[in-house]
Amino acid sequence: MRDHDSKLPLLDQAHGLRRLFAHRRVKFVPVVSNPHMAFGGVLLERLCAGFAEHGLHTLVVDASERASAPSELAMVDLADAIEPLSPQVSYLAARGLPIRHVDASGSTAPFLQAVADAAPRAEVVLLHAPASELARLFARSAELARASGEEGVALRPLLLADDRPASVTHAYASLKLLTQRAGLVVHDLLLGAAPHSPRAERIAMQLATCADDFLGAVLRDWVQLDPAETPDAPPSDALRRLVRETLAAHPPTLSVGAAFAAPYYVDRPQQRAAARSMI
């Protein structure tokens, strides 16, 4: 009886996640923050513009290293702390908020339900946070999706980088952490660089090669964005493609039965020696 009872919290959480992700109106997009970028906010704005072209309302949940501390209202009611930035975009300063929803296994997945409840208008939720935070948020749902045979619709983290060495190294380290700790092995990349940057394509190819050679991971797609582009410029064709494919990837419908084998951490031994220098 005791052993059965010990499984009930995990079962309850799986049921909640299943209901959350089965709600097709909301698309959660994990975006890996990069403190070594000068124009990360610009890339997020361009991404929001891409979703706005589809008539979708986007909530940016900013739990990144540079995000503002949440207001006191967030501790009482998340909905009161959400700021409208435009008819298509809302913003929630959330640095440190996910960990307040941590459960006994170390997962912060309950924060996803709290966000969905607080923002019923949101059709896309961008979770902008460090890789370690995204691992705590999404490892459980990724493992449950695999256990239920639905890994083909698993979430794809979106990496951010520019064409400077420190930001690229950080992006690779984030990819490695998400692959090994959360079992999220397919990623996309937004690369902020001038249109004629001589290093942009080489950076994307190096990230893809290192991900494949050393981690068994995949950099599925990459899009180069010009940080100097005017805010009212229409999204590029490449960004529109990425947005369409992100929206087309359905979030996983989680199996309750899979909850009994859903650890937070996914142990994936390193396949090869440490990766060579990225730049």
C-alpha positions as CSV (number, residue, x, y, z in Angstrom):
1,M,0.0,0.0,0.0
2,R,2.8,2.4,0.8
3,D,4.6,1.7,-2.4
4,H,1.4,2.4,-4.3
5,D,0.7,5.6,-2.5
6,S,4.3,6.9,-3.2
7,K,3.4,6.8,-6.9
8,L,0.3,8.9,-6.7
9,P,1.9,12.4,-6.8
10,L,3.8,11.4,-10.0
11,L,0.6,10.0,-11.4
12,D,-1.3,13.3,-10.6
13,Q,1.4,15.4,-12.2
14,A,1.4,13.3,-15.3
15,H,-2.4,13.7,-15.5
16,G,-2.0,17.5,-15.2
17,L,0.7,17.6,-17.8
18,R,-1.4,15.5,-20.1
19,R,-4.3,17.9,-19.8
20,L,-2.0,20.9,-20.3
21,F,-0.3,19.7,-23.5
22,A,-3.5,18.2,-24.9
23,H,-4.9,21.7,-24.9
24,R,-3.9,22.4,-28.5
25,R,-4.5,26.1,-28.3
26,V,-1.3,26.7,-26.4
27,K,2.1,26.1,-27.8
28,F,5.0,26.1,-25.4
29,V,8.4,27.1,-27.0
30,P,11.5,26.7,-24.8
31,V,14.0,29.4,-25.8
32,V,17.5,29.0,-24.3
33,S,18.8,32.4,-22.9
34,N,22.3,33.5,-23.7
35,P,23.9,36.1,-21.4
36,H,26.8,36.6,-23.8
37,M,24.6,38.1,-26.5
38,A,24.2,41.9,-26.9
39,F,20.9,41.7,-28.9
40,G,19.0,38.7,-27.5
41,G,15.9,40.8,-26.9
42,V,15.8,41.8,-30.6
43,L,15.8,38.1,-31.6
44,L,12.8,37.5,-29.3
45,E,11.0,40.5,-30.8
46,R,11.5,39.1,-34.3
47,L,10.2,35.7,-33.2
48,C,7.1,37.3,-31.7
49,A,6.5,39.2,-34.9
50,G,6.6,35.9,-36.8
51,F,3.9,34.4,-34.5
52,A,1.9,37.7,-34.8
53,E,1.7,37.2,-38.6
54,H,-0.4,34.1,-37.8
55,G,-2.8,36.2,-35.7
56,L,-1.5,34.5,-32.5
57,H,-1.0,36.1,-29.1
58,T,2.4,35.4,-27.6
59,L,3.3,35.5,-23.9
60,V,7.1,35.9,-23.2
61,V,7.9,34.4,-19.9
62,D,11.4,35.8,-19.1
63,A,13.2,33.8,-16.5
64,S,16.6,34.5,-18.1
65,E,19.8,35.6,-16.2
66,R,19.1,39.3,-17.2
67,A,15.4,39.3,-16.6
68,S,13.9,41.6,-14.0
69,A,12.9,40.1,-10.7
70,P,9.2,39.3,-10.6
71,S,6.9,41.8,-9.1
72,E,5.3,41.1,-5.7
73,L,2.0,40.6,-7.5
74,A,3.5,37.4,-9.1
75,M,3.8,35.8,-5.7
76,V,0.1,36.2,-5.1
77,D,-1.4,35.9,-8.6
78,L,0.6,35.4,-11.8
79,A,-2.1,37.0,-13.9
80,D,-1.7,40.3,-12.2
81,A,2.0,40.4,-13.0
82,I,1.6,39.9,-16.8
83,E,2.2,43.1,-18.8
84,P,0.7,43.8,-22.2
85,L,3.3,45.1,-24.6
86,S,1.1,45.2,-27.7
87,P,-2.1,43.6,-28.9
88,Q,-0.1,40.5,-29.9
89,V,2.5,40.3,-27.1
90,S,2.5,40.1,-23.3
91,Y,5.4,39.8,-20.9
92,L,6.0,38.2,-17.6
93,A,9.2,38.9,-15.7
94,A,9.9,35.5,-14.1
95,R,13.5,35.3,-13.0
96,G,13.4,32.8,-10.1
97,L,9.7,32.0,-10.4
98,P,9.8,28.5,-11.8
99,I,11.8,27.2,-8.8
100,R,9.0,28.3,-6.5
101,H,6.9,25.5,-8.2
102,V,9.4,22.7,-7.7
103,D,8.1,19.4,-6.7
104,A,9.7,16.6,-4.6
105,S,11.5,15.2,-7.6
106,G,13.1,18.4,-8.6
107,S,10.8,19.1,-11.5
108,T,9.3,22.6,-12.0
109,A,6.7,21.4,-14.6
110,P,3.8,22.7,-12.4
111,F,4.9,26.2,-13.3
112,L,3.7,25.5,-16.9
113,Q,0.2,24.8,-15.6
114,A,0.4,28.0,-13.5
115,V,1.3,30.0,-16.6
116,A,-1.4,28.5,-18.7
117,D,-4.0,29.3,-16.0
118,A,-2.7,32.9,-15.6
119,A,-2.8,33.7,-19.3
120,P,-5.8,32.2,-21.0
121,R,-5.4,34.5,-24.0
122,A,-1.9,33.2,-24.8
123,E,-1.7,30.9,-27.8
124,V,2.1,30.8,-27.8
125,V,4.2,30.9,-24.6
126,L,7.9,31.5,-25.1
127,L,9.8,30.2,-22.0
128,H,13.0,32.2,-22.1
129,A,15.4,30.7,-19.5
130,P,18.8,29.1,-18.9
131,A,19.2,25.6,-20.1
132,S,19.3,24.3,-16.5
133,E,15.9,25.9,-15.8
134,L,14.4,24.6,-19.0
135,A,15.6,21.1,-18.1
136,R,13.7,21.2,-14.8
137,L,10.6,22.5,-16.7
138,F,10.5,20.0,-19.6
139,A,12.5,16.9,-18.7
140,R,9.4,15.2,-17.2
141,S,7.2,15.9,-20.2
142,A,9.9,14.8,-22.7
143,E,10.4,11.5,-20.9
144,L,6.7,10.8,-20.7
145,A,6.3,11.5,-24.4
146,R,9.1,9.0,-25.2
147,A,7.5,6.4,-22.9
148,S,4.2,6.8,-24.6
149,G,5.7,6.5,-28.1
150,E,5.1,10.2,-29.0
151,E,8.7,11.4,-29.2
152,G,8.1,12.6,-32.7
153,V,6.2,15.5,-31.4
154,A,8.5,16.4,-28.5
155,L,9.5,19.9,-27.8
156,R,12.5,21.5,-29.7
157,P,14.5,24.0,-27.7
158,L,15.4,27.1,-29.6
159,L,19.0,28.2,-29.0
160,L,20.1,31.8,-29.3
161,A,23.6,33.0,-30.3
162,D,25.5,35.7,-32.2
163,D,28.7,35.5,-34.1
164,R,31.0,36.0,-31.2
165,P,32.9,33.1,-29.6
166,A,31.6,33.4,-26.1
167,S,27.9,33.3,-27.2
168,V,28.5,30.3,-29.4
169,T,30.3,28.4,-26.7
170,H,27.4,29.1,-24.3
171,A,24.9,27.9,-26.9
172,Y,26.8,24.6,-27.3
173,A,27.0,24.1,-23.6
174,S,23.3,24.7,-23.3
175,L,22.6,22.2,-26.1
176,K,24.8,19.6,-24.3
177,L,23.0,20.2,-20.9
178,L,19.5,19.8,-22.4
179,T,20.5,16.7,-24.3
180,Q,22.2,14.9,-21.4
181,R,20.0,16.1,-18.5
182,A,16.6,16.4,-20.2
183,G,16.8,14.1,-23.1
184,L,15.9,16.9,-25.5
185,V,18.1,16.0,-28.5
186,V,16.6,18.1,-31.4
187,H,17.2,21.8,-31.4
188,D,16.8,24.9,-33.6
189,L,19.0,28.0,-33.7
190,L,18.4,31.8,-34.0
191,L,21.7,33.4,-34.9
192,G,22.0,37.2,-34.7
193,A,24.6,38.4,-37.2
194,A,24.9,40.9,-40.0
195,P,23.7,39.7,-43.4
196,H,27.2,39.4,-44.8
197,S,28.8,38.0,-41.7
198,P,31.6,35.7,-42.8
199,R,31.2,33.4,-39.8
200,A,27.5,32.9,-39.5
201,E,27.2,29.7,-41.7
202,R,30.4,28.3,-40.3
203,I,29.1,28.7,-36.7
204,A,25.8,26.9,-37.5
205,M,27.7,24.1,-39.2
206,Q,30.1,23.7,-36.3
207,L,27.3,23.6,-33.8
208,A,25.5,21.0,-35.9
209,T,28.7,18.9,-36.3
210,C,29.6,19.0,-32.7
211,A,26.1,18.2,-31.6
212,D,26.0,15.1,-33.8
213,D,29.6,13.9,-33.2
214,F,29.8,14.3,-29.5
215,L,26.3,14.2,-28.2
216,G,24.2,12.3,-30.7
217,A,22.0,15.4,-30.9
218,V,20.6,17.3,-33.9
219,L,20.6,21.0,-34.9
220,R,17.5,20.6,-37.1
221,D,17.4,24.2,-38.5
222,W,19.0,27.6,-38.1
223,V,17.9,31.1,-39.1
224,Q,20.2,34.1,-39.3
225,L,18.6,37.4,-38.2
226,D,20.1,40.9,-38.6
227,P,20.1,42.7,-35.1
228,A,20.2,46.1,-36.9
229,E,17.0,45.4,-38.8
230,T,14.3,48.0,-38.1
231,P,11.6,46.7,-35.6
232,D,8.8,47.1,-38.2
233,A,10.5,45.1,-40.9
234,P,8.6,42.0,-41.9
235,P,9.9,38.6,-40.8
236,S,12.3,37.0,-43.3
237,D,11.3,34.0,-45.3
238,A,13.6,31.8,-43.2
239,L,12.0,33.0,-39.9
240,R,8.5,32.5,-41.3
241,R,9.5,28.9,-42.2
242,L,10.8,28.3,-38.6
243,V,7.6,29.7,-37.1
244,R,5.4,27.6,-39.4
245,E,7.4,24.4,-38.5
246,T,7.3,25.3,-34.8
247,L,3.5,25.7,-34.9
248,A,3.1,22.5,-36.9
249,A,4.9,20.4,-34.3
250,H,2.1,19.4,-32.0
251,P,2.9,19.3,-28.2
252,P,2.9,15.9,-26.7
253,T,-0.3,14.3,-25.3
254,L,1.1,12.5,-22.3
255,S,0.2,9.1,-21.1
256,V,-0.8,8.7,-17.5
257,G,0.5,5.1,-17.5
258,A,3.9,6.3,-18.4
259,A,4.1,8.4,-15.2
260,F,5.5,5.5,-13.2
261,A,8.7,5.6,-15.2
262,A,9.3,9.3,-15.5
263,P,12.3,10.5,-13.6
264,Y,13.2,14.2,-13.7
265,Y,16.8,13.5,-14.7
266,V,17.5,11.5,-17.9
267,D,20.9,9.8,-17.5
268,R,22.6,9.8,-20.9
269,P,26.3,8.9,-20.6
270,Q,28.6,11.0,-22.7
271,Q,29.3,9.3,-26.0
272,R,32.7,10.8,-26.7
273,A,35.4,13.0,-25.2
274,A,34.7,16.6,-24.5
275,A,33.9,18.7,-27.5
276,R,36.6,20.7,-29.2
277,S,36.6,24.5,-29.1
278,M,33.6,25.9,-31.0
279,I,35.4,28.8,-32.6
